[in-house]
Amino acid sequence: MSQLTITLILLLSALLIGATPGSCAPVKDFVIGYWCGPPADADPVEKYKEVAEANFNICFPPCSGVTVEQNQEILDVCEQLGLKFILPDGRITSKKADDADFDATLDAVVNDYSRYPALGGYFIVDEPSAPAFPWLGAIVGRLREKDPSRLGYINLLPTYANEGQLGAKTYEEHVDRFCTTVKPGLLSYDHYALMTDGSLRGDYFTNLEIIRSQGLKHNVPTCFILQTLPHGPYRNPTEAEMWWQVNTGLVYGVKGIMYFTYWTPPADPNWNWSHAVITREGKRTEHYSQVKHINAALKTLGPALMKLTSTGVYHTGDLPEGTSSQKAGAPIAISSASPAVLGTFKHEDGSKWAMVMNRDMASAATVVLKPGRGVKSVEQMSPHTGQMARLFSEGGRLALTLDAGRAALLRLNE
């Protein structure tokens, strides 16, 4: 075999596994996941069937500790149900990068799990501070070397973390250093903004803006963890508020949505966790049917969403902190003053797409759109079937009535 042939094979192999600079593992499908899965001592067959029924495609660890044997049992069940599992293992973060047995410890973790087809990746840590990034980068790098098709998962703090928590002067610096040093396969963050007094955190959209910008800068897909359960200063979301959170992520181009939480965490007097998707006793709340319907739409729209790259996000009405109004020359424009968000995208086939969202959490609104010059027709993708339906305009304008927090995904045909 010639050296040229060997080189071509190596290049083709890299393309097939989706390797990209700064990527721990390819994120091929739209991520639909959660935090706090069923307890490790629960019947995995029964409980993960319930997860699959709610249209999740990736499972995250229980809130409690999990043994190697329990991880392997969950992996077996997930394989039967067509799910992936991001598993925890305390050995992953048990060694420092300069420890003599650092590589051997991570290799042992990979050897215990990599043969399981349902393995989606390795849970590393939640909300680290910037000084830990070099160490975490070493962990991600070693896992990438040993198991390149699986994700090394880390979740970041929100904008309302203080400088001491961030380990950086600004949130943007924190995220930039994370991407540069750790080279993640997924840029994931959480932000809980629905307060018990009925207000919304003022920096909610600022967080989305920064994550979008850094994801594009570093060519890494982004993921948003939203608020599902009441706890501490946060209220119990309505169904419209659940849709609202999901769609704000989508209009900013995220490639994954996770819910905090699926199973209600153990009792804690400081946070007063309650009323997640599943109660602490294993009973479904109203959030179960809500996320089941939302996730069904995400599964339908997901293949298209994964092929879109965000090119702009614009707000109408009173501009939230950190956001911008629409600029001239966009392929489609909102010509009404309704509080809305418009995201524009480029599809991998070169076509132009858009998503328009009703930013009102409480009431339906009619959003009037005006296609730009060169747009001959506009089609909407059904979140139920994935089929495209042509929208008809009156006088060159389209009027879409959207329920509170709802959105429409549009293809702009030139």
Long-range contacts (C-beta under 8 A, 24 or more apart in sequence): 17-148, 17-149, 19-148, 20-219, 21-183, 21-219, 22-179, 22-183, 22-184, 22-218, 22-219, 22-220, 23-183, 23-184, 23-185, 23-219, 23-220, 24-140, 24-143, 24-144, 24-151, 24-152, 24-183, 24-184, 24-185, 24-186, 25-121, 25-144, 25-148, 25-149, 25-150, 25-151, 25-152, 25-185, 26-149, 26-185, 27-151, 27-185, 27-186, 27-221, 27-255, 27-256, 28-306, 29-57, 29-302, 29-306, 30-57, 30-255, 30-256, 30-257, 30-298, 30-299, 30-301, 30-302, 30-303, 30-305, 30-306, 31-57, 31-58, 31-186, 31-223, 31-255, 31-256, 31-257, 31-258, 32-56, 32-57, 32-58, 32-256, 32-257, 32-258, 32-295, 32-298, 32-299, 32-302, 33-57, 33-58, 33-59, 33-60, 33-86, 33-256, 33-257, 33-258, 33-259, 34-59, 34-60, 34-258, 34-259, 34-260, 34-261, 34-262, 34-277, 35-60, 35-225, 35-258, 35-259, 35-260, 35-261, 35-262, 36-60, 36-62, 36-63, 36-260, 36-261, 36-262, 36-263, 36-264, 36-265, 36-276, 37-61, 37-62, 37-63, 37-262, 37-263, 38-62, 38-262, 38-263, 38-278, 38-282, 39-63, 39-64, 39-263, 40-64, 40-65, 40-66, 40-67, 40-70, 42-282, 44-73, 44-74, 44-77, 45-77, 47-282, 48-74, 48-77, 48-78, 48-81, 48-83, 49-81, 50-278, 50-284, 51-81, 51-83, 51-262, 52-81, 52-82, 52-83, 53-292, 54-277, 54-288, 54-291, 54-292, 54-295, 55-291, 55-292, 55-295, 55-296, 55-298, 55-299, 56-83, 56-262, 56-295, 57-82, 57-83, 57-84, 57-299, 58-83, 58-84, 58-85, 58-86, 58-120, 59-83, 59-84, 59-85, 59-86, 59-120, 60-85, 60-86, 60-123, 60-258, 61-86, 61-87, 61-88, 61-123, 62-263, 63-261, 63-263, 63-265, 63-266, 64-266, 65-90, 68-112, 71-112, 71-113, 72-112, 72-113, 72-116, 75-113, 75-116, 75-118, 75-119, 76-116, 76-118, 78-118, 79-116, 79-117, 79-118, 83-118, 84-118, 84-119, 84-120, 84-121, 85-118, 85-119, 85-120, 86-120, 86-121, 86-122, 86-123, 86-151, 86-153, 87-113, 87-119, 87-121, 87-122, 87-123, 88-123, 89-113, 89-122, 89-123, 92-122, 92-123, 92-124, 92-139, 92-143, 93-124, 93-125, 93-139, 96-135, 97-134, 97-135, 97-138, 97-139, 102-138, 102-142, 103-142, 106-139, 106-142, 106-143, 106-146, 107-142, 107-146, 110-143, 110-146, 110-147, 114-146, 114-147, 114-150, 119-150, 120-150, 120-151, 121-150, 121-151, 121-152, 121-153, 121-185, 122-147, 122-150, 122-151, 122-152, 122-153, 123-153, 124-152, 124-153, 124-154, 125-154, 125-155, 126-154, 126-155, 127-155, 127-156, 127-157, 127-161, 127-165, 127-190, 128-154, 128-156, 129-164, 129-165, 129-166, 129-167, 130-166, 130-167, 130-168, 130-173, 130-174, 130-177, 130-178, 131-167, 132-167, 133-177, 133-178, 133-181, 133-182, 134-181, 136-181, 136-182, 137-181, 137-182, 137-183, 140-182, 140-183, 140-184, 140-185, 141-183, 151-185, 151-186, 152-184, 152-185, 153-186, 153-188, 154-178, 154-182, 154-184, 154-188, 155-188, 155-189, 155-190, 155-225, 156-187, 156-188, 156-189, 156-190, 157-189, 157-190, 158-189, 158-190, 158-191, 158-192, 158-207, 159-191, 159-203, 159-206, 159-207, 159-210, 160-191, 160-201, 160-203, 171-207, 171-210, 172-210, 172-213, 172-214, 175-210, 175-211, 175-214, 176-214, 176-217, 176-218, 179-214, 179-217, 179-218, 179-220, 180-218, 184-220, 185-220, 185-221, 186-220, 186-221, 186-222, 186-223, 186-255, 186-256, 187-211, 187-214, 187-215, 187-218, 187-220, 187-221, 187-222, 187-223, 188-222, 188-223, 188-224, 188-225, 188-256, 188-258, 189-222, 189-223, 189-224, 189-225, 190-224, 190-225, 190-226, 190-260, 191-224, 191-225, 191-226, 192-226, 192-227, 192-234, 192-260, 193-227, 194-227, 194-234, 194-235, 194-237, 194-241, 194-245, 195-233, 195-234, 195-235, 196-230, 196-233, 196-234, 196-235, 198-235, 202-320, 202-321, 203-321, 203-322, 204-248, 204-320, 205-248, 205-315, 205-320, 205-321, 205-322, 205-323, 206-320, 206-321, 206-322, 206-323, 208-248, 208-249, 208-252, 208-313, 209-252, 209-313, 209-322, 209-323, 210-322, 211-252, 211-254, 212-252, 212-253, 212-310, 212-313, 215-253, 216-309, 216-310, 221-254, 221-255, 221-256, 222-252, 222-253, 222-254, 222-255, 222-256, 223-254, 223-255, 223-256, 223-257, 223-258, 224-249, 224-252, 224-254, 224-256, 224-257, 224-258, 225-258, 225-259, 225-260, 226-257, 226-258, 226-259, 226-260, 227-260, 228-259, 228-260, 228-261, 228-262, 228-276, 228-277, 228-287, 228-291, 229-260, 229-261, 229-264, 229-273, 229-274, 229-275, 229-276, 229-277, 229-287, 230-272, 230-274, 230-275, 231-271, 231-272, 231-273, 231-274, 232-270, 232-271, 232-272, 236-275, 237-287, 238-361, 239-286, 239-290, 240-361, 240-362, 240-403, 240-404, 240-405, 241-361, 241-405, 242-287, 242-290, 242-291, 242-294, 242-405, 243-294, 243-403, 243-404, 243-405, 243-406, 244-359, 244-361, 244-404, 244-405, 245-405, 246-294, 246-298, 247-355, 247-357, 247-405, 247-406, 247-407, 248-341, 248-357, 250-301, 250-305, 250-343, 250-355, 250-357, 250-407, 250-409, 251-313, 251-341, 251-342, 251-343, 251-355, 251-356, 251-357, 251-407, 252-310, 252-313, 252-343, 253-308, 253-309, 253-310, 253-313, 253-343, 253-345, 255-305, 255-306, 257-298, 259-291, 296-383, 296-384, 297-383, 297-384, 300-382, 300-383, 300-384, 300-385, 300-386, 301-381, 301-383, 301-386, 301-409, 303-386, 304-347, 304-353, 304-381, 304-386, 304-409, 305-409, 307-347, 307-348, 307-349, 308-345, 308-346, 308-347, 308-348, 308-353, 309-345, 309-346, 309-348, 310-343, 310-344, 310-345, 311-344, 311-345, 311-346, 312-343, 312-344, 313-341, 313-342, 313-343, 313-344, 314-341, 314-342, 314-343, 314-344, 315-339, 315-340, 315-341, 315-342, 315-359, 316-340, 316-341, 316-342, 316-359, 317-359, 329-372, 330-372, 331-371, 331-372, 331-374, 331-375, 331-412, 331-414, 332-369, 332-370, 332-371, 332-372, 332-375, 332-378, 332-410, 332-412, 333-369, 333-370, 333-372, 334-367, 334-368, 334-369, 334-370, 335-368, 335-369, 335-370, 335-397, 336-366, 336-367, 336-368, 338-365, 338-366, 338-367, 338-368, 339-365, 340-365, 340-367, 347-411, 351-411, 351-412, 351-413, 351-414, 352-411, 352-412, 352-414, 353-409, 353-410, 353-411, 353-412, 354-409, 354-410, 354-412, 355-407, 355-408, 355-409, 355-410, 356-400, 356-402, 356-407, 356-408, 356-410, 357-402, 357-405, 357-406, 357-407, 357-408, 358-402, 358-403, 358-404, 358-405, 358-406, 358-407, 360-404, 360-405, 361-404, 361-405, 362-404, 363-404, 364-401, 364-402, 364-403, 364-404, 365-401, 365-402, 365-404, 366-399, 366-400, 366-401, 366-402, 367-399, 367-400, 367-401, 367-402, 368-397, 368-398, 368-399, 368-400, 369-397, 369-398, 369-399, 369-400, 370-396, 370-397, 370-398, 371-396, 371-398, 371-412, 372-412, 374-414, 375-412, 375-413, 375-414, 376-413, 376-414, 377-413, 378-410, 378-411, 378-412, 378-413, 379-410, 379-411, 379-413, 380-408, 380-409, 380-410, 380-411, 381-409, 381-410, 381-411, 383-409
